Amino acid sequence: MKKKYRVCKNYEFSSIIQKRKFIKTSAFVFYYQPKKEEHARVGISVGKKLGNAVERNKVKRQVRSMIDALYTFDEWYDTILIVRPVYQKQTYQHCLGELESSKRKLDEKRQGKEKK
């Protein structure tokens, strides 16, 4: 995932989370808002409950590879992806499936708004 596709600044994370539009799964919480730039951006947050810095960085690398596989970055939303501690107890494939289904739900929400 290229750096231009990342949400990096703390105030950007805060503004997306404060909108309080989210989808929860067992391994992730997705906060989203309409994109502000030409392309979609994703921020990843991994809490200290998941382990030490080495473990957290490993989880971030895995989640980035999932995002690279699923996102085209022409989506209509910016996303903050918060990883829950349950992530480590599940397989990579299961978490990838959860990420894919959540992305599908967000896309369906947009299509539902366009139909109205």
Residue pairs with C-beta under 8 A, 6 or more apart in sequence:
1 42
1 64
1 67
1 68
1 71
4 39
4 41
5 39
5 40
5 41
5 42
5 71
5 73
6 41
6 42
6 43
7 13
7 16
7 41
7 42
7 43
7 78
7 79
7 80
8 43
12 43
12 78
13 43
13 45
13 80
15 33
16 31
16 32
16 33
16 43
16 78
16 79
16 80
17 31
17 80
19 31
19 32
19 33
20 31
21 31
21 32
21 33
22 29
22 30
22 31
22 32
23 29
23 30
23 32
23 102
23 105
23 106
24 30
25 98
25 101
25 102
26 84
26 86
26 90
26 98
27 83
27 84
27 86
27 87
27 90
27 94
27 95
27 98
28 81
28 82
28 83
28 84
28 87
28 95
28 98
28 99
28 102
29 81
29 82
29 84
30 79
30 80
30 81
30 82
30 102
30 106
31 79
31 80
31 82
32 77
32 78
32 79
32 80
32 106
33 77
33 78
34 76
34 77
34 78
35 41
35 75
35 76
35 77
35 78
36 78
39 73
39 74
40 71
40 73
40 74
40 75
40 76
40 77
40 78
40 79
41 73
41 78
41 79
42 67
42 71
42 78
42 79
42 80
42 81
43 78
43 79
43 80
43 81
44 60
44 63
44 64
44 67
44 80
44 81
44 83
45 80
45 81
45 82
45 83
46 56
46 59
46 60
46 63
46 83
47 82
47 83
47 85
48 56
49 85
50 56
50 59
50 83
50 85
50 87
50 88
51 88
55 88
59 83
59 87
59 88
62 92
62 95
63 81
63 83
63 99
66 92
66 95
66 96
66 99
67 81
67 99
69 96
70 96
70 99
70 100
70 103
71 103
75 103
75 106
75 107
76 110
77 106
77 110
79 106
87 95
